[in-house]
Structures are given as C-alpha cells and as structure tokens.
Amino acid sequence: MAKKVIKKAVKGEVSGESKLFAFLAYFLGLIGFVIVLLAKKKDSFAMYHAKQSLVLSIFAVIVYVCGMFIPIIGWFIILPLGYLAILIFWIMGVIRALTGEEKPLPIIGKYGENLKL
C-alpha cells in the first residue's frame, strides 16, 4: 500500500486568507463549502479543506438518518457515537485549517481527497 504524503505548510507558505476560507468551510458546513467553491476554487489549500468539510457534512447526514431510522440501536448507539465522532473530526479539521496543515480527517478524509471539483 502506498504511503500518503502529509503536506505541512512551511511558515508563511499558506496565506492568512487561505486559512480563513479553510476555516469558514468547516465553520459553515455546506454553506462554507459553496462559499469556498465560488470564491477560492483556484486556492488548493482552501479547496482541500472545503472538500474535507463537505465529506464531514455528508457523514453527519448519514449518521443522522441511520440514527433516526434504526430503532433502539440508532437512538442509543449510532447517534451519540456518531455525533461524538463528528465533533472530534470537526475540531481536528478546524485546527488543521488554522495551522496550515493538509492532512485528511480520520476514516472519512480519504473520500474528500478523491473528489474532483
């Protein structure tokens, strides 16, 4: 299996504006993704985090739907654990966006890297 290369920005390499748009992608969810897509499509750092944010939003919808429509197990296991995972992934994404790091979110991040927009 090929090793994935984690890109960490050299100090000053990623602009503050790119970090701001990457943060907005996580902070505003789907709306943030659309904002980055329209305003910063050519900015690879902001788009990377926008794609990660989009995958996180889709994961949140899947957790909600599965949790609500699977009785008992969904209500007491899927929803609490899913929401905890979403919160942890969201915090990780925000920290990585603000520090200038391009690293996929655990478990679901690989799907964001495969998106072609």
N, C-alpha and C positions, 0 to 999 in steps of 0.2 A: 504494500500500500504506500502510495506517495505521501511524503510529509508535506503538510501545509505550511506555507511561509507566513509568519505573522509580521505585518508591517507596523513598525512603530516609528512615528514621525520624529525626525531629528528636530531639536528645539528650534522653533521658528519656521519649520518647513510647512506646517499647516496653518493657514491664516485664521485669525480670530473669527472672521466672517464664516469660514467653512465650519468651524467648531460650533458657532451659533446655529447655523442651519441644521447641522447634525443633531444638536441638542433639541431643536424645535421638532425634528422628525419624531423623536421619542416622546417628547412632552405633549405633542398634539395628536399623536397616533396617526390615523388615516388622513386627517386634515393636514398634518405636518408632512406626511409623505407627498401629498399633492402639491403643497407649497414648495418643497424642495424640488420636486419633479419639474414644476413650472419655472422656478427662479434659478435653480442651480444644476440643471441637467448636465452641464459640462464639468462640474466640480466632482471629481471622482471620490473624494473623501465624504462629502455631504451625501452623495448618491449611495455610497456604500452603507452608510448608517440609515439612510431612508429605506433601503431595501431590507435591512435587518429589522427596522421598525415595522415595516409592512408585514413581514413574516410573523413578528410578535403579535401584531393586531389580529392576523388570521388565526394564530394559535389561541388567542383569547376568545375569539368567536367559537372555535371548535370546543374549547373547554366548557364554555357556557352552554352550548347546545347539548353536548354529551351529558353534562352535569344535570341539566334540567329534564331531559327526556329519558334518563335511565333511573328508575325509581330506586330509592334507598342508597345503592352504591354511588350513584351520581351525586345525590344530595350530600352524603356524609363523607365521601372519599374523593371523588373526582373534583368537585367544586373547591373544597378547601385546599387540597394539594395543588390543583391546577392554578388557583389564584395566588398561592404562595410562590409557585414557580414563575408565574408571570411577573410578580413583584420583584423577585430576585433578578430575573433576566432584564427587566426594565432598568433597575438600578445599575446593573453591570453595563448595559448599553449606554446609559447617560454618562457614567464615569469614563468609559472608553471614548465617547464622543468628545467630552470636555478635555481629556488628556491627549487627544490626537492619535489614538491607537486604532488601527484597523484589525480587529480580531473578531471572529464570528461568535455569536451567542452560543452557549452550550446547547446541544441536542438539535435545536431548530435553525441555528445560524447557517448551516450548510445550504439550506434551501434558499436563503437570501442571496448567497453568493452565486447561485445558479440562475438567478433571474436576469433576463436580458431585456433591458429597457432602453 
